[in-house]
C-alpha cells in the first residue's frame, strides 16, 4: 500500500462520523428515532471536536505544501517550477493559518463550554472556504500534494453535516445566510489575491520536446525514464504509465530490436545497441502518427508522435559489458548506455560501472548466457526477470544501488544536452 492510498483511506475513515451524524439528524428530524437532549449535545460536541482537529490538520498540510513548493522554486533553475510554486503562495499560507486557527478555536470553545450553534456553523463555513480554495485557487501541483481531488466529496459531506449540526442547535436562518455571504466574500478575495500574484509570476517554460518515445517495454527502464524526466521539466513531461504502444498523448513505449547480441560484450557494442533502439523508437513513433508534421529539435520538419506539442525525444537504453585488464587479469564491468535521439543527433550518457563476479562471468564467457541467465544458473538469484527488477547491481549492493537508479544515472547524463543550464554549451 502506497503512502497516498493510505492517506486516502484515512480520509474516508474520517468521513464516517459526519455521515453517521447526518443520518442520526435525519432520523430524528423525521421522527424515526428519539434521543435524549443530553445525548444529542454530547454527539454535537464530539462532532465539532473531530471536525476541528481534522480541519486544523488540513490547514497545516496545505501550509507545508505551499512552503515546500516555495523552497523548490528557490533551489531550482526551472521556470516552470517557479511558476507553479509562486502562484498565490502568500495568500494560500495566510488562508491555511486562518483556517487552522478557526478550527482550533471552534474545537477549544466546544470543549470548554459545550457545542453551541456557533461552533458547528463556524466550522461549516471554514470547511466550505477550504473546499473552495482547493477547487478554484490551489495550483494543480499543490492539489495533487494535498490530495484535494480525493477529499472534495468528504469535505462537502463534512460541511453539510456541520450545517445540520448548527440547525439542530436552533440557528436562525438570517445567521445562516450571513455566514454563507461571508464565506463567498472570503473565497472571492482569496481568488483575486491569488490571481494577482500568479499574473506577476514568470511564465512556465514550454518543454523542449513535446513527445517521448522509449525503445523498450521493460517496466524497470520505463520507471527510470519517468524518474529522470521528472528532474528535467524543461526537456519533456514525465508522464506515461504503461508498457504498450502509446500510453498517453505524446508518450509511447516500443518493443524494438537492439541490433546487437543479447549480451553486448564491449562498450562500443552497447552504445550501438542504445543508438539502434533510440532510432527505432523514433521511427515507430513517427509511423504511429504518420501524416502529422512537426519540426525537429534541430529545425527541419519530420512526422511526430505528438505533432501539436513539439518534437520527439527518443530514448534507447542498453546495458552491456566491457573489459578492463589490470593486475594480470581481464575483468568485465557492467554499464548502462542511453542514447537520447532528437531526430538528428544521438546524445549518449553512461551510468556507473561495476565488476561482474567471476562465478557469474564464467557462464557468460564460456556458455554464451546473458547476464540474467548467468545470475540464475549461478544461484545468486532465482528471479528469471532479475533485469526487470532490482538487477544484479541491486543484489551485489544490497539494494544500495538498484537497476532503476543506475539506469536513471545514464538517462540524466544523456539529457545534459537539453538541460536549460547546459544547452548553450552543446549547441554546435
Secondary structure, 3 states (H helix, E strand, C coil): CCHHHHHHHHHHHHHHHHHHHHHHHHHHHCCCCCCCHHHHHHHHHHHHHHHHHHHHHHHHHHHHHHHHHHHHHHHCCCHHHHHHHCCCHHHHHHHHHHHHHHHHHHHHHHHHHCCCHHHHHHHHHHHHHHHHHHHHCCCHHHHHHCCHHHHHHHHHHHHHHHHHHHHHCCCCHHHHHHHHHHHHHHHHHHHHHHHHHHHHCCCCCCCCCCEEEECCCCHHHHHHHHHHHHCCCCCCCCCCCCCCCEEECCEEECCCCCCCCCCCCCHHHHHHHHHHHHHHHHHHHHHHCCCCEEECCCCCEEECCCCCCCCEEEEEEEEEEEEEEECCEEEEEEEEEEEEECCCCEEEEECCCEECCHHHHHHHHHHCCCHHHHHHHCCCCCCCCHHHCCHHHHHHCCCCCCHHHHHHHHHHHHHHHHCCCCHHHHCC
